[in-house]
Amino acid sequence: MTRTIDVAEDHAPAGFGRYFEHVEAGAVSGRDARQDWRQFAAAAIPSKTSTPRLDAFLDGSVPAGDRGGRPTLLDVGCGDGRLALRMHDRGFDVTGIDVSDRAVEAARQLAADRGHLDHPPRFAVADAAAGDIPCGLGEPFDVVVCQLVVSIVGGPADRDRLLRNCAALLGAGGRLFISASGVSAEVNADYARLYAEDAALTGEAFTYFSRDDAGRVLYATHHFSEAELRGVIAAAGFVDIAIEPVLEASSRRPDERAIFLYATATKPSAHATHHRGIAT
Ligand SMILES: C[S@@+](CC[C@H](N)C(=O)[O-])C[C@H]1O[C@@H](n2cnc3c(N)ncnc32)[C@H](O)[C@@H]1O
């Protein structure tokens, strides 16, 4: 069955409408998540201004006093680079990747606007959920950070590949920080309604379309249960997985409350076997 979603072409970037004019009910793959994000205006990419759990994770993983040699950090889905710069300022040697060349351009500009930086962050366009893992990025990294990405990267197979790529790009014993949107029906009735209305379109429970104020679809978002997020992280070979659910304001709609899941994990030292670049 084909459903037509209300799209105002005159408000959409060139070519944008074709991605959601006709969405096959029952398939989130009716949209192309990568194309959604490539078309997304860099200035509007959702982010958080305050990241206390990430900050605590970074301090716990590599204490500030041990950062003289600048531990290497990969920022997966770096957006406009503001988070990468904050992590640079905390003493890390940061590489940011994003599927959007607009985002990477904005991130490079943000870094350039800061003037001369010691070990300036590097940014590259790369699909972090690709079947062929991006390489030549400076791996193996000491730390991988994936903030607000796993929920919007596409379908279940994309999420799996994203986590496996994070594992493959980390050095043995390396640390992962990943944040995800959590199932929020109990704290926000709007989400309960969205889950119910959009499941037939997206083909997946707790996956709905994030829309702009005019109701136009922007991209698909998946809300994880804790068990589900743990499962995806464990399937990629990580150990020592800890997940903390936190009630916060939505990153794109600050007046809306939502659960965010903050997960940390470690790549075990024995996790060094590679097959065609993908950790096994
Ligand atoms: C919600 S934003 C978060 C940006 C940034 N992590 C932050 O917290 O400020 C999600 C970002 O992930 C990027 N992204 C989506 N799919 C991706 C993929 N397959 N590979 C790399 N980046 C991706 C988007 O372009 C966007 O910049």
The ligand as an SDF file (V2000), in Angstrom:
LIG
                    3D

 27 29  0  0  0  0  0  0  0  0999 V2000
   20.9940   14.6900   15.4160 C   0  0  0  0  0  0  0  0  0  0  0  0
   22.4610   15.1240   14.5790 S   0  0  0  0  0  0  0  0  0  0  0  0
   23.6830   15.0600   15.8660 C   0  0  0  0  0  0  0  0  0  0  0  0
   24.9240   15.8580   15.5480 C   0  0  0  0  0  0  0  0  0  0  0  0
   26.0370   15.7940   16.6180 C   0  0  0  0  0  0  0  0  0  0  0  0
   26.3990   14.4440   16.9520 N   0  0  0  0  0  0  0  0  0  0  0  0
   25.6460   16.5370   17.8590 C   0  0  0  0  0  0  0  0  0  0  0  0
   25.2270   15.9210   18.8240 O   0  0  0  0  0  0  0  0  0  0  0  0
   25.7600   17.7840   17.8420 O   0  0  0  0  0  0  0  0  0  0  0  0
   22.7970   13.6220   13.6460 C   0  0  0  0  0  0  0  0  0  0  0  0
   23.9830   13.7450   12.7130 C   0  0  0  0  0  0  0  0  0  0  0  0
   24.2900   12.4330   12.1890 O   0  0  0  0  0  0  0  0  0  0  0  0
   24.6050   12.5590   10.8150 C   0  0  0  0  0  0  0  0  0  0  0  0
   24.3960   11.2580   10.1530 N   0  0  0  0  0  0  0  0  0  0  0  0
   23.2290   10.6670    9.8220 C   0  0  0  0  0  0  0  0  0  0  0  0
   23.4500    9.4970    9.2240 N   0  0  0  0  0  0  0  0  0  0  0  0
   24.7950    9.3290    9.1550 C   0  0  0  0  0  0  0  0  0  0  0  0
   25.6480    8.3100    8.6380 C   0  0  0  0  0  0  0  0  0  0  0  0
   25.1450    7.2300    8.0320 N   0  0  0  0  0  0  0  0  0  0  0  0
   26.9920    8.4700    8.7430 N   0  0  0  0  0  0  0  0  0  0  0  0
   27.5050    9.5880    9.3250 C   0  0  0  0  0  0  0  0  0  0  0  0
   26.7480   10.5900    9.8250 N   0  0  0  0  0  0  0  0  0  0  0  0
   25.4030   10.4580    9.7540 C   0  0  0  0  0  0  0  0  0  0  0  0
   23.6840   13.6630   10.3310 C   0  0  0  0  0  0  0  0  0  0  0  0
   24.1010   14.2340    9.1080 O   0  0  0  0  0  0  0  0  0  0  0  0
   23.7200   14.6420   11.5070 C   0  0  0  0  0  0  0  0  0  0  0  0
   24.7660   15.5630   11.3550 O   0  0  0  0  0  0  0  0  0  0  0  0
  1  2  1  0
  2  3  1  0
  2 10  1  0
  3  4  1  0
  4  5  1  0
  5  6  1  0
  5  7  1  0
  7  8  2  0
  7  9  1  0
 10 11  1  0
 11 12  1  0
 11 26  1  0
 12 13  1  0
 13 14  1  0
 13 24  1  0
 14 15  1  0
 14 23  1  0
 15 16  2  0
 16 17  1  0
 17 18  1  0
 17 23  2  0
 18 19  1  0
 18 20  2  0
 20 21  1  0
 21 22  2  0
 22 23  1  0
 24 25  1  0
 24 26  1  0
 26 27  1  0
M  CHG  2   2   1   9  -1
M  END
$$$$
